[in-house]
Amino acid sequence: MDFGRPQQGERVRLRMRNLYILPTRFGWLWLAGTVLLQVVGIQMQSNGTLLLSFLMLSLFLLTLHLTHFNLQGVELTCGAPAPGFAGEPVPYPIRLRCPGRSEGVRLRLGADAPGPALSLAAGEHELAVAWTPPARGWQRPGLLRIQTTAPLGLFCCWSRWHPETAQLIYPARRAGPVRLLAAGSAPLVGEPALASRQDGTDDWRDLAPHRPQDSPSRLAWKLLAQGRGEYAKRFLDRPEAAPLLAPEPGVPLEAALEHLSERIWSWHGRGLSYGLELNGQSIAPGRGMLHRDQCLTALACCR
């Protein structure tokens, strides 16, 4: 059960008015056992039983304060979240500043399972809390719950907070049909694409040490005959050879964006050049991480 309204803002400090504490199931069982020992001790007039019940009650009350002190004074702020994909666990950075040692701290975002119990020393800590975004675009992770049951598990102390920093979420990656458009004479951007021209032509632009996977037709035989070592020819892409990726006609927009997301990620991993045509706007063919992120961002923000 949660009490009160969750905290809002970029920063929150945990104190008396926004920290809540209740016995756990084990705590209620402990308290019931204490009461039972009290009744048995009084009925049997057993000093030993009464002493044990008072010791259990004292430990119960002491644990109440110790558990609360684990989160007392802790400050939480948002980090700078990196982009992720919808439908997949995405790390969300949370910064904690602990005035003292905090034991058994668990963090949970939304409906995801809480993370492992952490032992945090005094000072600043940056933690990555996983959550699963349901859709693309700029998304907020929802309700963050911070809790602890240390040291004995008799009480659960918790607080709730809505982090306000949004995280860019790309469309989910799903294989499917993608439309390929000719790029015309659009210039390439980013890193130059290599080895896309037909093997064996003389229209090469650079030399590199020969690799076992290179075709024999790429070998610079003239240099080899001169005894200058084994080098392979490297070719530049023709701009028209790198297509523009576009949504497949007849496919719903969200599904088409997911297909494009998967194709961009796949082609980037294979080192291929590509561009993007979306909503009448074009991103020229290119390659590399910056180009990949630019295309994925366009998909995430598509209207």
N, C-alpha and C positions, 0 to 999 in steps of 0.2 A: 504494500500500500504506500502511495506517495501523498505527501501533505504539502499545502501551500502552492504558490505559483512558481514555475521555473524561473531562474534568473536570466536576465537578458543582457546584451552588450558584448563588447569585445573582450572585456576583462571582468572577472568576478572574484571576490575574496570570500572564503568560507568562514562564517562566524556563527554566533549563537542563533541569530534569527533566520538563517537559511540552511542550518544543519539539523537533520532529524535523526532520531535514534529510537529503536524498539528492540525488545528481546527477539532473538532467533528462536526457531523451534527447539533447539538444544537449550537455549536460555530459559524458555518456558518450562521445559522438562526439569531443568536444574532448580528453578524456583518451586515447582510442584514437589520435588524431592525434599527441598528445604522445609516446606510447610509440613510434609508428612513426617519428617524427623521431629519437628517441633511437637506435633500431636502425639507421636509415640513416646517421646521423652517425657511429656507432661503426664500422660496416662500411666506410664510405667515408672515415673519418678526416677528416670535414669539420667544422672548428670552427664555421663559420657555422650549419650545421644543428643542431649540439649546442647552440649558444647560443640559437637560436630555440626549441628544445624546452624548455630550462630557463626561458626567459621565459614560455612557455605554461604550464608547470607552476607557476611562481610566481604567475601571474595566477589560475590555477585555485584554488590554496590561499588566496589573498587574497580571492577572491570567496566562498569558503566562509564566512569570518568576516563579510564585509559583508552577505551575505544573512541570516545568523543575527541580526545586530545590528538588522535592520529590525523584528523582532518582540520582541526582548529587552526585558522590562520593561513591555510593553503590558498595560493592565488593561481587562477587558471586564465590563460590567454590563448588565442589562436595563433598558429604558425602560418606559413605560406604554403598552402596545399598544392601539390603537383596534379596535373590532369590525370584522369583515369577513364575507364570504359564503363558504360552502363551495364548492369547485370553482373558485374564482377566485384569482388572485394577490393576496395580502394583505401589506401592509408590516408588518414586525416591527422595532421600534426597538432598536438596539444602541448603547450608549455606549462609546466607546473613549477611553482616556487614554494618550497617547503621551509617554514621557519625552524623546524626541528625534524627529527627522524619520523617518518611515517611508514607504518608497517601494514602489510596486507591490502594495499590500495588496488582496486579494480576499476577499470573504465569501460563503459559500454555506450555505443552510439545507436540510437533508434532501437529496432527490434533485434539487432544482432546479439550474439552471445557475449557476455563480458569477457575481457581478456584475463590473462593470468594474474595472480596476486603479486604485487611488486613491493619491494622494500626500498624506500627512497630515503637517501641521506639528506641532511639539510643542504639547501642550495637550489639551483635551477636545473630542471630536467626537461628534455623534449621527447615526447612519446608519440608514437604513431598508432592511432586507434583505427581499426578496420571497420568499414561500413560498406553496404552494397547499395549504390544509387539506382533507383528504379528507372530513370529517364536521362536523356541527354540534356546538354545546356548547362547554364550556371545553376548549381544545386547547393542547397544548404543541408548539412548532414542530419539535422533534426535534434532531438533531445539527447544530451549527454548526461549520463548518470555516473557519479563517482561514489564509491562505497568502500567500506572496510568492515571486517568482523574481528580483526585482531584486538587483543592478543589471544583470547580463549574461545572465540566464537559464540559467546553468550549474547552479544548485542550486535546489531547491524546499524552502522551510522552512515548516512548518505546525504547527497544533495543533488540537485538537478540544474542544468544550465543549457541554454540555447546558444551555441556559437553562431555568430553572425557572418563570419567570413565564408563567402561562397566558393565552391570548387568547380572548375570546368570539367564537365563530363562529356566524353566523346560517345557517339552512337555505339551500341553493342556490335561486336564483330560476328557477322553471320555470312557464311558463304552463299552466293546467289548471283544471278545475272547482272552484268554491268554493261552499259553502252560505251563503246569506244568511238571517239571522234578524232578525225585528223586534226593535227595541230597547225597545219599550214607552215608558214615560215616563222612561227613564233620562236624567239630565241630561248635557249635553255638558261635556267637560273640554277644557282647552287653549284654543287660539284659537277665536273664534266663527266658524262656517261662514257664508259669505255667498252670497246670490243663489241659494238652492236652492228658494225658494217660487215658485209660479207667477207669471209676469210679469203685470204689470198690476193686481195686487191692491193694496189700500190698507193691508195689514198690513206696512208697512215700518218699519225701525228707525233708519235713518241716511241721510245724504246724502254723496255723494262727487263730485268733478269728473267730468263725463261723458267717457267714453272712446269711441273710434270703434267698438269691438267691442260696446258695450252696445246692447241692444235699444231701439228707439224707445219701446216701451211703458214702459220704466223712466224715461224722461225726466221730470223734475219740471216739467211744463208751467206750473203756476201760478207758480213762481219765474221761469221764462223769460219769461212774460207781464209780470211785474213788472219786468223788466229787470235781474234779479239774477244773470244768467249761466246757463250750462248745467250742471245737476246731475242725477245719476242716483240713483234710489232703491236702497238696499241692504237686503236682507231677511235675517233670521236663519233658520237651519234649524229645522224642527220636529224635536224629538228622535226622533219615530217615523220620520222620513224618512232618518235615518242608520242603516244596518243594522249588525248584528253579523256579522262574518265567522267562519265555522266550517268545520271539515274536512268535505269531501264524504263522505257515507256510502258505504261499499263501496270506498273508495280506501285503499290501504295508508298507514299513518301517515306514513312518511317522505315519500312522494310528496305526500300531502295538506299537510304542512307546507311543502314546497317551493312548492306552488300558493299557499298563503296568503302566503308570503314575497314572491312575485312580485306578488300582488294588493295587498298593503300598500304595497309600494314604488311601484307604478303609481298607486294612488289618492293617495298622498302627493304624488307629482309633479304630479298634476292638481288638488291642493288640495281633495279631497273629504274629508268626514267619515266615519268608520267606527269600529267597535268590534271586539272580539274575544271569542269564546266558545270556550274550550278546556279540556277536562278538567273540565267543570262549573264553571269559574270564568270570570267576565266582566270585561272591561275596557270601561268606558263609552265611548260614541262620542266622538271628539275629532279633533283634527288638529294638525299641527305636528311639529317634529323630535323633541321629547321624547316625544310620544305615539307616533310611529312607532317610536322606539327601544324604548319600553316593550313594544309589541306584538311586535317582532322578538325581543326578549330572552325573552319568554314562549315564543315558538316554539323558540328555541335551547335552552332549559332544559326543554322538555316531556319528560315521562317516559311 
